Structure formats: C-alpha cells, structure tokens
Amino acid sequence: MGRLVGIDYGRKRTGIAATDSLQIVANALGTVPTHAVEQFLSDYFAREQVDAIVVGLPRQMNGEPSESMRYIEPFLARLRKCFPEMPVILFDERFTSTLAHKAMLDGGMKKSDRRDKSKVDSIAATIILNDYLQSKH
C-alpha cells in the first residue's frame, strides 16, 4: 500500500501533506511555491510509493464551486498531464484554513508563527488529507 498525498492549492503557495504507508494518518510535508509543485511531487514520487493525490476542492457554503475553481482547474489539468497514471481525488476543503488557525492556537503556537501563511497552508493540506481518510471509514 502506498501513501496518499494531500494538496491545499494556492495561487502563490501550495501546502502538501502525505500519509504514512498504511494510510492511517497524514503529516505535513511543507509548503512549496505553486510553480514548483510538479517538480516537488516528481521528486517525492521517485522516493515514495504513492497511490493517489487528494486535492482540496474549494466550495461555497451552499456547496457550489467557489471562485477559486478557475485557478484550480488549470492546476488539475497540469497534474493529470504530468502524472497520467496517478489518480487525482477532489475533496471538500471548506473551513480547512479556519481549522488550521484553530489548530495553531490550540497547539500554543506563537503569534509570529501563526502569521506565517506557509504554515497555515501545510496544516490545511494535512487537515484535508486526514478528513479524506476519515471519510473512507
């Protein structure tokens, strides 16, 4: 069984997380500049067996796709072109940034660290992936 990779796509930065090899829990891998995501994933796939990519799907409160979809659709097309054999799963990401901020507060993170948006992005990717894992059970 391979890992799952979770992505919280952003126009500037993209948070990335991965599960353990048993797909039990997700941990942050970090945040990379969005233009470098494909190279980061290529390097990661060369080192680790990965079964699928889970990408956060931005939705509005009423369930409709959010305005951000116009940025994510080209990204999804690039992912599918770069990694045609890799399944790409879209998973609802509503509230993940809010949950990431709450997790940072609950974890006692300093205010200066909470302002670091790259940390929020990687935590959001971890939340997306953990929520996806929970939805499978």
C-alpha positions as CSV (number, residue, x, y, z in Angstrom):
1,M,0.0,0.0,0.0
2,G,1.3,3.4,-0.9
3,R,0.9,6.8,0.6
4,L,-1.6,9.4,-0.3
5,V,-0.5,13.0,-0.9
6,G,-2.8,15.9,0.1
7,I,-2.7,19.3,-1.6
8,D,-4.0,22.7,-0.4
9,Y,-3.6,24.6,-3.7
10,G,-2.9,28.3,-3.5
11,R,-2.0,30.8,-6.3
12,K,1.3,31.6,-4.6
13,R,2.0,28.7,-2.2
14,T,0.7,25.2,-2.0
15,G,0.6,23.2,1.1
16,I,1.5,19.5,0.8
17,A,0.9,16.6,3.2
18,A,1.3,12.8,3.0
19,T,0.0,9.8,4.8
20,D,2.1,7.1,6.3
21,S,2.5,4.0,4.1
22,L,-0.5,2.3,5.9
23,Q,-2.7,5.4,5.1
24,I,-3.6,5.8,8.8
25,V,-2.6,9.4,9.5
26,A,-1.4,12.4,7.5
27,N,1.5,14.7,8.3
28,A,2.6,18.0,6.7
29,L,5.4,17.8,4.2
30,G,5.6,21.6,3.9
31,T,4.7,24.4,1.6
32,V,6.2,24.9,-1.8
33,P,5.8,27.8,-4.4
34,T,2.9,26.8,-6.6
35,H,5.1,27.0,-9.7
36,A,7.3,24.2,-8.2
37,V,4.6,21.7,-7.2
38,E,5.0,19.4,-10.1
39,Q,8.8,19.1,-9.6
40,F,8.3,18.6,-5.8
41,L,5.8,15.8,-6.5
42,S,8.0,14.2,-9.1
43,D,10.9,14.1,-6.7
44,Y,8.6,12.8,-3.9
45,F,7.1,10.1,-6.2
46,A,10.7,8.9,-7.1
47,R,11.3,8.3,-3.4
48,E,8.0,7.1,-2.1
49,Q,5.2,4.8,-3.4
50,V,2.1,7.0,-3.8
51,D,-1.4,5.6,-4.6
52,A,-3.3,8.9,-5.2
53,I,-3.3,12.7,-4.9
54,V,-6.1,14.3,-2.8
55,V,-6.6,17.9,-3.8
56,G,-8.7,20.3,-1.7
57,L,-11.9,21.3,-3.6
58,P,-13.0,24.8,-2.7
59,R,-16.7,25.2,-2.3
60,Q,-19.0,27.9,-1.1
61,M,-21.3,27.4,1.9
62,N,-24.2,26.3,-0.4
63,G,-22.0,23.6,-1.9
64,E,-21.4,25.3,-5.2
65,P,-17.8,25.6,-6.5
66,S,-16.0,28.7,-5.3
67,E,-14.4,31.4,-7.4
68,S,-11.0,29.7,-6.7
69,M,-12.0,26.8,-9.1
70,R,-10.9,28.9,-12.0
71,Y,-7.3,28.7,-10.7
72,I,-7.5,25.0,-9.6
73,E,-8.8,23.6,-12.9
74,P,-5.6,24.5,-14.8
75,F,-3.6,23.1,-11.9
76,L,-5.6,19.9,-12.1
77,A,-5.0,19.7,-15.8
78,R,-1.2,20.1,-15.3
79,L,-1.2,17.4,-12.6
80,R,-3.1,14.9,-14.8
81,K,-0.7,15.7,-17.7
82,C,2.5,15.3,-15.6
83,F,1.3,12.2,-13.7
84,P,-1.2,10.5,-16.0
85,E,-1.1,7.2,-14.1
86,M,-1.8,8.9,-10.7
87,P,-5.4,9.1,-9.6
88,V,-6.4,12.7,-8.6
89,I,-9.2,12.8,-6.0
90,L,-11.0,16.1,-5.2
91,F,-12.2,16.5,-1.6
92,D,-14.1,19.3,0.0
93,E,-11.8,21.8,1.7
94,R,-14.4,24.1,3.3
95,F,-13.2,25.5,6.7
96,T,-9.7,23.9,6.4
97,S,-7.9,27.3,6.8
98,T,-10.1,28.2,9.8
99,L,-9.4,24.8,11.3
100,A,-5.6,25.2,10.6
101,H,-5.6,28.6,12.5
102,K,-7.5,26.9,15.4
103,A,-5.1,24.0,15.5
104,M,-2.2,26.5,15.6
105,L,-3.9,28.4,18.5
106,D,-4.8,25.2,20.4
107,G,-1.2,23.9,19.9
108,G,0.2,27.0,21.6
109,M,1.9,28.3,18.6
110,K,3.4,31.8,19.0
111,K,1.6,34.7,17.3
112,S,4.5,35.4,15.0
113,D,4.4,31.7,13.8
114,R,0.7,31.9,13.3
115,R,1.2,34.8,10.9
116,D,3.3,32.5,8.7
117,K,0.9,31.7,5.9
118,S,3.1,28.8,4.7
119,K,2.5,27.0,8.0
120,V,-1.3,27.5,7.6
121,D,-1.1,26.0,4.1
122,S,0.7,22.9,5.1
123,I,-1.6,22.4,8.1
124,A,-4.6,22.9,5.8
125,A,-3.2,20.2,3.5
126,T,-2.9,17.9,6.5
127,I,-6.5,18.5,7.5
128,I,-7.8,17.9,4.0
129,L,-5.9,14.6,3.9
130,N,-6.9,13.5,7.4
131,D,-10.6,14.4,6.6
132,Y,-10.4,12.4,3.4
133,L,-9.0,9.4,5.4
134,Q,-11.8,9.7,7.9
135,S,-14.4,9.8,5.2
136,K,-13.2,6.5,3.8
137,H,-14.0,4.7,7.1
